[in-house]
Amino acid sequence: MRRSMVLTSLFFLTGFVSLGAASQEQQEQAAADRADVESIDAIVKAVYDVISGPAGEKRDWDRFRSLFLPEARLIPSGPRKEGEGIGCQVLSPEDYIKRSSPYLEAEGFFEQEIHRTVDQFGSVVHAFSSYESRHRLDDAEPFARGINSFQLFYDGNRWWIVTIYWTSERPDLPIPAKYLP
């Protein structure tokens, strides 16, 4: 019993020491604007801000990269193109940039948060962020709505995005009222 407690303590101590070292490494890898990473609200708003813009406007992908842990993932999910079931694709921030940049910059894209719920335990946060997407700011109606599920990490100095996992609303999957304004 005592040996098990010692091993468990060593496991957790090693994990916390390792997390501390990774946090310092992350800070050296990503130079974020302090205003973008000082709070949950700031980092979520920064994501929406950096991906949004009119057609023909380049996005600030360096700013985007600075919001994410190096190992972070972006995971869109929805009906499979083949029509059978639901699928998802796991992307790195770089994969997302390569995949999304041409569309965002050609079509114009403005995504706006319309509601958020947040659950937090220590340095771990889960935020459900309901959104509306438009091609132009003055579009009367969004062309899409959905929910971004943000997993965030606070290292004692700043917030990091660990994962953004999302799906769009569709006729068979309306956004529940509790996630709407």
Biotite code that builds the C-alpha atoms (Angstrom):
import biotite.structure as struc

atoms = struc.array([
    struc.Atom([0.000, 0.000, 0.000], chain_id="A", res_id=1, res_name="MET", atom_name="CA", element="C"),
    struc.Atom([2.754, 2.446, 1.001], chain_id="A", res_id=2, res_name="ARG", atom_name="CA", element="C"),
    struc.Atom([4.762, 1.623, -2.141], chain_id="A", res_id=3, res_name="ARG", atom_name="CA", element="C"),
    struc.Atom([1.678, 2.307, -4.266], chain_id="A", res_id=4, res_name="SER", atom_name="CA", element="C"),
    struc.Atom([1.252, 5.733, -2.626], chain_id="A", res_id=5, res_name="MET", atom_name="CA", element="C"),
    struc.Atom([4.924, 6.547, -3.227], chain_id="A", res_id=6, res_name="VAL", atom_name="CA", element="C"),
    struc.Atom([4.702, 5.517, -6.886], chain_id="A", res_id=7, res_name="LEU", atom_name="CA", element="C"),
    struc.Atom([1.510, 7.538, -7.333], chain_id="A", res_id=8, res_name="THR", atom_name="CA", element="C"),
    struc.Atom([3.152, 10.562, -5.694], chain_id="A", res_id=9, res_name="SER", atom_name="CA", element="C"),
    struc.Atom([6.207, 10.225, -7.945], chain_id="A", res_id=10, res_name="LEU", atom_name="CA", element="C"),
    struc.Atom([3.960, 9.947, -10.988], chain_id="A", res_id=11, res_name="PHE", atom_name="CA", element="C"),
    struc.Atom([2.109, 13.156, -10.136], chain_id="A", res_id=12, res_name="PHE", atom_name="CA", element="C"),
    struc.Atom([5.273, 15.001, -9.119], chain_id="A", res_id=13, res_name="LEU", atom_name="CA", element="C"),
    struc.Atom([6.960, 14.012, -12.393], chain_id="A", res_id=14, res_name="THR", atom_name="CA", element="C"),
    struc.Atom([3.884, 15.102, -14.307], chain_id="A", res_id=15, res_name="GLY", atom_name="CA", element="C"),
    struc.Atom([3.797, 18.512, -12.645], chain_id="A", res_id=16, res_name="PHE", atom_name="CA", element="C"),
    struc.Atom([7.532, 19.064, -13.151], chain_id="A", res_id=17, res_name="VAL", atom_name="CA", element="C"),
    struc.Atom([7.097, 18.060, -16.779], chain_id="A", res_id=18, res_name="SER", atom_name="CA", element="C"),
    struc.Atom([4.142, 20.451, -17.201], chain_id="A", res_id=19, res_name="LEU", atom_name="CA", element="C"),
    struc.Atom([6.196, 23.287, -15.762], chain_id="A", res_id=20, res_name="GLY", atom_name="CA", element="C"),
    struc.Atom([9.018, 22.655, -18.227], chain_id="A", res_id=21, res_name="ALA", atom_name="CA", element="C"),
    struc.Atom([6.612, 22.407, -21.140], chain_id="A", res_id=22, res_name="ALA", atom_name="CA", element="C"),
    struc.Atom([4.993, 25.682, -20.164], chain_id="A", res_id=23, res_name="SER", atom_name="CA", element="C"),
    struc.Atom([8.326, 27.523, -20.334], chain_id="A", res_id=24, res_name="GLN", atom_name="CA", element="C"),
    struc.Atom([9.055, 25.892, -23.704], chain_id="A", res_id=25, res_name="GLU", atom_name="CA", element="C"),
    struc.Atom([5.614, 26.915, -24.990], chain_id="A", res_id=26, res_name="GLN", atom_name="CA", element="C"),
    struc.Atom([6.212, 30.521, -23.980], chain_id="A", res_id=27, res_name="GLN", atom_name="CA", element="C"),
    struc.Atom([9.455, 30.549, -25.974], chain_id="A", res_id=28, res_name="GLU", atom_name="CA", element="C"),
    struc.Atom([7.779, 29.005, -29.060], chain_id="A", res_id=29, res_name="GLN", atom_name="CA", element="C"),
    struc.Atom([4.793, 31.341, -29.323], chain_id="A", res_id=30, res_name="ALA", atom_name="CA", element="C"),
    struc.Atom([5.061, 35.083, -28.828], chain_id="A", res_id=31, res_name="ALA", atom_name="CA", element="C"),
    struc.Atom([1.452, 36.063, -28.184], chain_id="A", res_id=32, res_name="ALA", atom_name="CA", element="C"),
    struc.Atom([0.075, 39.526, -27.626], chain_id="A", res_id=33, res_name="ASP", atom_name="CA", element="C"),
    struc.Atom([-0.547, 39.616, -23.868], chain_id="A", res_id=34, res_name="ARG", atom_name="CA", element="C"),
    struc.Atom([-4.016, 41.083, -24.455], chain_id="A", res_id=35, res_name="ALA", atom_name="CA", element="C"),
    struc.Atom([-4.989, 37.974, -26.495], chain_id="A", res_id=36, res_name="ASP", atom_name="CA", element="C"),
    struc.Atom([-4.098, 35.441, -23.788], chain_id="A", res_id=37, res_name="VAL", atom_name="CA", element="C"),
    struc.Atom([-4.763, 37.180, -20.465], chain_id="A", res_id=38, res_name="GLU", atom_name="CA", element="C"),
    struc.Atom([-8.260, 35.741, -19.962], chain_id="A", res_id=39, res_name="SER", atom_name="CA", element="C"),
    struc.Atom([-10.711, 33.142, -21.243], chain_id="A", res_id=40, res_name="ILE", atom_name="CA", element="C"),
    struc.Atom([-12.733, 35.899, -22.856], chain_id="A", res_id=41, res_name="ASP", atom_name="CA", element="C"),
    struc.Atom([-9.664, 37.394, -24.557], chain_id="A", res_id=42, res_name="ALA", atom_name="CA", element="C"),
    struc.Atom([-8.400, 34.159, -26.119], chain_id="A", res_id=43, res_name="ILE", atom_name="CA", element="C"),
    struc.Atom([-11.847, 33.132, -27.424], chain_id="A", res_id=44, res_name="VAL", atom_name="CA", element="C"),
    struc.Atom([-12.392, 36.608, -28.901], chain_id="A", res_id=45, res_name="LYS", atom_name="CA", element="C"),
    struc.Atom([-8.910, 36.512, -30.473], chain_id="A", res_id=46, res_name="ALA", atom_name="CA", element="C"),
    struc.Atom([-9.753, 33.311, -32.370], chain_id="A", res_id=47, res_name="VAL", atom_name="CA", element="C"),
    struc.Atom([-12.939, 34.803, -33.807], chain_id="A", res_id=48, res_name="TYR", atom_name="CA", element="C"),
    struc.Atom([-11.116, 38.028, -34.635], chain_id="A", res_id=49, res_name="ASP", atom_name="CA", element="C"),
    struc.Atom([-8.195, 36.414, -36.463], chain_id="A", res_id=50, res_name="VAL", atom_name="CA", element="C"),
    struc.Atom([-10.303, 34.148, -38.694], chain_id="A", res_id=51, res_name="ILE", atom_name="CA", element="C"),
    struc.Atom([-12.774, 36.922, -39.556], chain_id="A", res_id=52, res_name="SER", atom_name="CA", element="C"),
    struc.Atom([-12.318, 39.437, -42.335], chain_id="A", res_id=53, res_name="GLY", atom_name="CA", element="C"),
    struc.Atom([-13.543, 40.551, -45.744], chain_id="A", res_id=54, res_name="PRO", atom_name="CA", element="C"),
    struc.Atom([-12.810, 38.804, -49.028], chain_id="A", res_id=55, res_name="ALA", atom_name="CA", element="C"),
    struc.Atom([-9.326, 39.608, -50.252], chain_id="A", res_id=56, res_name="GLY", atom_name="CA", element="C"),
    struc.Atom([-7.900, 40.238, -46.776], chain_id="A", res_id=57, res_name="GLU", atom_name="CA", element="C"),
    struc.Atom([-5.036, 38.074, -45.535], chain_id="A", res_id=58, res_name="LYS", atom_name="CA", element="C"),
    struc.Atom([-5.465, 36.733, -42.020], chain_id="A", res_id=59, res_name="ARG", atom_name="CA", element="C"),
    struc.Atom([-2.835, 37.191, -39.316], chain_id="A", res_id=60, res_name="ASP", atom_name="CA", element="C"),
    struc.Atom([-1.808, 33.535, -39.092], chain_id="A", res_id=61, res_name="TRP", atom_name="CA", element="C"),
    struc.Atom([1.135, 34.287, -36.789], chain_id="A", res_id=62, res_name="ASP", atom_name="CA", element="C"),
    struc.Atom([-1.342, 35.701, -34.278], chain_id="A", res_id=63, res_name="ARG", atom_name="CA", element="C"),
    struc.Atom([-3.477, 32.583, -34.743], chain_id="A", res_id=64, res_name="PHE", atom_name="CA", element="C"),
    struc.Atom([-0.504, 30.269, -34.105], chain_id="A", res_id=65, res_name="ARG", atom_name="CA", element="C"),
    struc.Atom([0.406, 32.177, -30.927], chain_id="A", res_id=66, res_name="SER", atom_name="CA", element="C"),
    struc.Atom([-2.895, 31.209, -29.291], chain_id="A", res_id=67, res_name="LEU", atom_name="CA", element="C"),
    struc.Atom([-2.324, 27.443, -29.455], chain_id="A", res_id=68, res_name="PHE", atom_name="CA", element="C"),
    struc.Atom([-0.192, 24.919, -27.626], chain_id="A", res_id=69, res_name="LEU", atom_name="CA", element="C"),
    struc.Atom([2.278, 23.429, -30.118], chain_id="A", res_id=70, res_name="PRO", atom_name="CA", element="C"),
    struc.Atom([0.418, 20.079, -29.911], chain_id="A", res_id=71, res_name="GLU", atom_name="CA", element="C"),
    struc.Atom([-3.062, 21.656, -30.189], chain_id="A", res_id=72, res_name="ALA", atom_name="CA", element="C"),
    struc.Atom([-5.767, 20.268, -32.426], chain_id="A", res_id=73, res_name="ARG", atom_name="CA", element="C"),
    struc.Atom([-8.713, 21.684, -34.359], chain_id="A", res_id=74, res_name="LEU", atom_name="CA", element="C"),
    struc.Atom([-11.437, 19.140, -35.059], chain_id="A", res_id=75, res_name="ILE", atom_name="CA", element="C"),
    struc.Atom([-14.360, 19.891, -37.377], chain_id="A", res_id=76, res_name="PRO", atom_name="CA", element="C"),
    struc.Atom([-17.144, 17.319, -37.337], chain_id="A", res_id=77, res_name="SER", atom_name="CA", element="C"),
    struc.Atom([-20.323, 16.756, -39.308], chain_id="A", res_id=78, res_name="GLY", atom_name="CA", element="C"),
    struc.Atom([-22.052, 14.515, -41.814], chain_id="A", res_id=79, res_name="PRO", atom_name="CA", element="C"),
    struc.Atom([-19.695, 12.533, -44.020], chain_id="A", res_id=80, res_name="ARG", atom_name="CA", element="C"),
    struc.Atom([-19.611, 13.578, -47.667], chain_id="A", res_id=81, res_name="LYS", atom_name="CA", element="C"),
    struc.Atom([-20.479, 10.006, -48.610], chain_id="A", res_id=82, res_name="GLU", atom_name="CA", element="C"),
    struc.Atom([-23.726, 10.474, -46.681], chain_id="A", res_id=83, res_name="GLY", atom_name="CA", element="C"),
    struc.Atom([-23.227, 7.745, -44.105], chain_id="A", res_id=84, res_name="GLU", atom_name="CA", element="C"),
    struc.Atom([-22.909, 8.878, -40.508], chain_id="A", res_id=85, res_name="GLY", atom_name="CA", element="C"),
    struc.Atom([-20.925, 11.598, -38.838], chain_id="A", res_id=86, res_name="ILE", atom_name="CA", element="C"),
    struc.Atom([-17.190, 12.047, -39.197], chain_id="A", res_id=87, res_name="GLY", atom_name="CA", element="C"),
    struc.Atom([-14.457, 14.330, -37.968], chain_id="A", res_id=88, res_name="CYS", atom_name="CA", element="C"),
    struc.Atom([-11.044, 15.441, -39.110], chain_id="A", res_id=89, res_name="GLN", atom_name="CA", element="C"),
    struc.Atom([-8.160, 16.113, -36.717], chain_id="A", res_id=90, res_name="VAL", atom_name="CA", element="C"),
    struc.Atom([-6.014, 19.082, -37.766], chain_id="A", res_id=91, res_name="LEU", atom_name="CA", element="C"),
    struc.Atom([-2.983, 20.845, -36.377], chain_id="A", res_id=92, res_name="SER", atom_name="CA", element="C"),
    struc.Atom([-3.102, 24.656, -36.414], chain_id="A", res_id=93, res_name="PRO", atom_name="CA", element="C"),
    struc.Atom([-0.900, 24.500, -39.546], chain_id="A", res_id=94, res_name="GLU", atom_name="CA", element="C"),
    struc.Atom([-3.290, 22.038, -41.223], chain_id="A", res_id=95, res_name="ASP", atom_name="CA", element="C"),
    struc.Atom([-6.193, 24.367, -40.413], chain_id="A", res_id=96, res_name="TYR", atom_name="CA", element="C"),
    struc.Atom([-4.364, 27.354, -41.901], chain_id="A", res_id=97, res_name="ILE", atom_name="CA", element="C"),
    struc.Atom([-3.563, 25.470, -45.124], chain_id="A", res_id=98, res_name="LYS", atom_name="CA", element="C"),
    struc.Atom([-7.093, 24.141, -45.426], chain_id="A", res_id=99, res_name="ARG", atom_name="CA", element="C"),
    struc.Atom([-9.051, 27.267, -44.457], chain_id="A", res_id=100, res_name="SER", atom_name="CA", element="C"),
    struc.Atom([-6.969, 30.208, -45.612], chain_id="A", res_id=101, res_name="SER", atom_name="CA", element="C"),
    struc.Atom([-7.946, 30.063, -49.316], chain_id="A", res_id=102, res_name="PRO", atom_name="CA", element="C"),
    struc.Atom([-11.670, 29.918, -48.487], chain_id="A", res_id=103, res_name="TYR", atom_name="CA", element="C"),
    struc.Atom([-11.628, 32.579, -45.760], chain_id="A", res_id=104, res_name="LEU", atom_name="CA", element="C"),
    struc.Atom([-9.666, 35.001, -47.911], chain_id="A", res_id=105, res_name="GLU", atom_name="CA", element="C"),
    struc.Atom([-11.611, 34.352, -51.155], chain_id="A", res_id=106, res_name="ALA", atom_name="CA", element="C"),
    struc.Atom([-15.164, 34.291, -49.803], chain_id="A", res_id=107, res_name="GLU", atom_name="CA", element="C"),
    struc.Atom([-15.000, 36.672, -46.873], chain_id="A", res_id=108, res_name="GLY", atom_name="CA", element="C"),
    struc.Atom([-15.842, 35.221, -43.491], chain_id="A", res_id=109, res_name="PHE", atom_name="CA", element="C"),
    struc.Atom([-17.042, 36.729, -40.254], chain_id="A", res_id=110, res_name="PHE", atom_name="CA", element="C"),
    struc.Atom([-17.703, 34.436, -37.334], chain_id="A", res_id=111, res_name="GLU", atom_name="CA", element="C"),
    struc.Atom([-19.281, 35.942, -34.235], chain_id="A", res_id=112, res_name="GLN", atom_name="CA", element="C"),
    struc.Atom([-19.882, 34.386, -30.855], chain_id="A", res_id=113, res_name="GLU", atom_name="CA", element="C"),
    struc.Atom([-23.535, 34.618, -29.835], chain_id="A", res_id=114, res_name="ILE", atom_name="CA", element="C"),
    struc.Atom([-23.442, 32.721, -26.519], chain_id="A", res_id=115, res_name="HIS", atom_name="CA", element="C"),
    struc.Atom([-20.937, 31.013, -24.237], chain_id="A", res_id=116, res_name="ARG", atom_name="CA", element="C"),
    struc.Atom([-21.015, 28.625, -21.298], chain_id="A", res_id=117, res_name="THR", atom_name="CA", element="C"),
    struc.Atom([-17.845, 27.931, -19.315], chain_id="A", res_id=118, res_name="VAL", atom_name="CA", element="C"),
    struc.Atom([-16.879, 25.162, -16.908], chain_id="A", res_id=119, res_name="ASP", atom_name="CA", element="C"),
    struc.Atom([-13.561, 25.422, -15.075], chain_id="A", res_id=120, res_name="GLN", atom_name="CA", element="C"),
    struc.Atom([-11.581, 23.275, -12.699], chain_id="A", res_id=121, res_name="PHE", atom_name="CA", element="C"),
    struc.Atom([-8.208, 24.778, -11.821], chain_id="A", res_id=122, res_name="GLY", atom_name="CA", element="C"),
    struc.Atom([-6.188, 25.314, -14.973], chain_id="A", res_id=123, res_name="SER", atom_name="CA", element="C"),
    struc.Atom([-8.630, 23.322, -17.116], chain_id="A", res_id=124, res_name="VAL", atom_name="CA", element="C"),
    struc.Atom([-11.473, 25.083, -18.920], chain_id="A", res_id=125, res_name="VAL", atom_name="CA", element="C"),
    struc.Atom([-14.173, 23.879, -21.251], chain_id="A", res_id=126, res_name="HIS", atom_name="CA", element="C"),
    struc.Atom([-16.114, 26.588, -23.110], chain_id="A", res_id=127, res_name="ALA", atom_name="CA", element="C"),
    struc.Atom([-19.072, 25.960, -25.410], chain_id="A", res_id=128, res_name="PHE", atom_name="CA", element="C"),
    struc.Atom([-19.116, 28.938, -27.770], chain_id="A", res_id=129, res_name="SER", atom_name="CA", element="C"),
    struc.Atom([-22.153, 29.201, -30.040], chain_id="A", res_id=130, res_name="SER", atom_name="CA", element="C"),
    struc.Atom([-21.455, 31.096, -33.244], chain_id="A", res_id=131, res_name="TYR", atom_name="CA", element="C"),
    struc.Atom([-22.951, 32.595, -36.369], chain_id="A", res_id=132, res_name="GLU", atom_name="CA", element="C"),
    struc.Atom([-21.030, 32.847, -39.659], chain_id="A", res_id=133, res_name="SER", atom_name="CA", element="C"),
    struc.Atom([-21.515, 35.441, -42.385], chain_id="A", res_id=134, res_name="ARG", atom_name="CA", element="C"),
    struc.Atom([-19.638, 36.234, -45.593], chain_id="A", res_id=135, res_name="HIS", atom_name="CA", element="C"),
    struc.Atom([-20.032, 39.977, -44.998], chain_id="A", res_id=136, res_name="ARG", atom_name="CA", element="C"),
    struc.Atom([-20.650, 41.868, -41.776], chain_id="A", res_id=137, res_name="LEU", atom_name="CA", element="C"),
    struc.Atom([-23.823, 43.398, -43.215], chain_id="A", res_id=138, res_name="ASP", atom_name="CA", element="C"),
    struc.Atom([-25.373, 40.061, -44.314], chain_id="A", res_id=139, res_name="ASP", atom_name="CA", element="C"),
    struc.Atom([-28.909, 39.982, -42.880], chain_id="A", res_id=140, res_name="ALA", atom_name="CA", element="C"),
    struc.Atom([-28.747, 36.278, -41.985], chain_id="A", res_id=141, res_name="GLU", atom_name="CA", element="C"),
    struc.Atom([-25.873, 33.948, -41.145], chain_id="A", res_id=142, res_name="PRO", atom_name="CA", element="C"),
    struc.Atom([-25.091, 31.211, -43.643], chain_id="A", res_id=143, res_name="PHE", atom_name="CA", element="C"),
    struc.Atom([-24.124, 28.899, -40.777], chain_id="A", res_id=144, res_name="ALA", atom_name="CA", element="C"),
    struc.Atom([-24.407, 28.509, -37.013], chain_id="A", res_id=145, res_name="ARG", atom_name="CA", element="C"),
    struc.Atom([-22.885, 25.970, -34.687], chain_id="A", res_id=146, res_name="GLY", atom_name="CA", element="C"),
    struc.Atom([-20.921, 25.374, -31.514], chain_id="A", res_id=147, res_name="ILE", atom_name="CA", element="C"),
    struc.Atom([-17.168, 25.554, -30.984], chain_id="A", res_id=148, res_name="ASN", atom_name="CA", element="C"),
    struc.Atom([-16.036, 23.476, -28.025], chain_id="A", res_id=149, res_name="SER", atom_name="CA", element="C"),
    struc.Atom([-12.865, 25.104, -26.679], chain_id="A", res_id=150, res_name="PHE", atom_name="CA", element="C"),
    struc.Atom([-10.553, 23.269, -24.303], chain_id="A", res_id=151, res_name="GLN", atom_name="CA", element="C"),
    struc.Atom([-8.228, 25.798, -22.684], chain_id="A", res_id=152, res_name="LEU", atom_name="CA", element="C"),
    struc.Atom([-5.231, 25.541, -20.389], chain_id="A", res_id=153, res_name="PHE", atom_name="CA", element="C"),
    struc.Atom([-3.850, 28.166, -17.989], chain_id="A", res_id=154, res_name="TYR", atom_name="CA", element="C"),
    struc.Atom([-0.149, 27.750, -17.218], chain_id="A", res_id=155, res_name="ASP", atom_name="CA", element="C"),
    struc.Atom([-0.040, 30.383, -14.456], chain_id="A", res_id=156, res_name="GLY", atom_name="CA", element="C"),
    struc.Atom([1.009, 33.076, -16.913], chain_id="A", res_id=157, res_name="ASN", atom_name="CA", element="C"),
    struc.Atom([-1.321, 32.873, -19.909], chain_id="A", res_id=158, res_name="ARG", atom_name="CA", element="C"),
    struc.Atom([-4.151, 30.922, -21.533], chain_id="A", res_id=159, res_name="TRP", atom_name="CA", element="C"),
    struc.Atom([-3.530, 28.383, -24.306], chain_id="A", res_id=160, res_name="TRP", atom_name="CA", element="C"),
    struc.Atom([-5.922, 26.652, -26.680], chain_id="A", res_id=161, res_name="ILE", atom_name="CA", element="C"),
    struc.Atom([-5.566, 22.889, -26.413], chain_id="A", res_id=162, res_name="VAL", atom_name="CA", element="C"),
    struc.Atom([-8.440, 21.940, -28.731], chain_id="A", res_id=163, res_name="THR", atom_name="CA", element="C"),
    struc.Atom([-11.251, 23.489, -30.704], chain_id="A", res_id=164, res_name="ILE", atom_name="CA", element="C"),
    struc.Atom([-13.803, 20.828, -31.631], chain_id="A", res_id=165, res_name="TYR", atom_name="CA", element="C"),
    struc.Atom([-16.892, 21.993, -33.543], chain_id="A", res_id=166, res_name="TRP", atom_name="CA", element="C"),
    struc.Atom([-19.952, 21.111, -35.528], chain_id="A", res_id=167, res_name="THR", atom_name="CA", element="C"),
    struc.Atom([-22.448, 23.193, -37.460], chain_id="A", res_id=168, res_name="SER", atom_name="CA", element="C"),
    struc.Atom([-26.156, 23.360, -36.871], chain_id="A", res_id=169, res_name="GLU", atom_name="CA", element="C"),
    struc.Atom([-28.280, 21.534, -39.433], chain_id="A", res_id=170, res_name="ARG", atom_name="CA", element="C"),
    struc.Atom([-31.975, 20.601, -39.757], chain_id="A", res_id=171, res_name="PRO", atom_name="CA", element="C"),
    struc.Atom([-31.507, 17.359, -37.821], chain_id="A", res_id=172, res_name="ASP", atom_name="CA", element="C"),
    struc.Atom([-29.262, 19.070, -35.211], chain_id="A", res_id=173, res_name="LEU", atom_name="CA", element="C"),
    struc.Atom([-30.554, 22.472, -34.092], chain_id="A", res_id=174, res_name="PRO", atom_name="CA", element="C"),
    struc.Atom([-28.586, 24.339, -31.428], chain_id="A", res_id=175, res_name="ILE", atom_name="CA", element="C"),
    struc.Atom([-30.291, 23.668, -28.069], chain_id="A", res_id=176, res_name="PRO", atom_name="CA", element="C"),
    struc.Atom([-31.952, 26.717, -26.457], chain_id="A", res_id=177, res_name="ALA", atom_name="CA", element="C"),
    struc.Atom([-29.540, 26.613, -23.504], chain_id="A", res_id=178, res_name="LYS", atom_name="CA", element="C"),
    struc.Atom([-26.689, 27.455, -25.927], chain_id="A", res_id=179, res_name="TYR", atom_name="CA", element="C"),
    struc.Atom([-28.473, 30.405, -27.530], chain_id="A", res_id=180, res_name="LEU", atom_name="CA", element="C"),
    struc.Atom([-28.799, 34.006, -26.328], chain_id="A", res_id=181, res_name="PRO", atom_name="CA", element="C"),
])
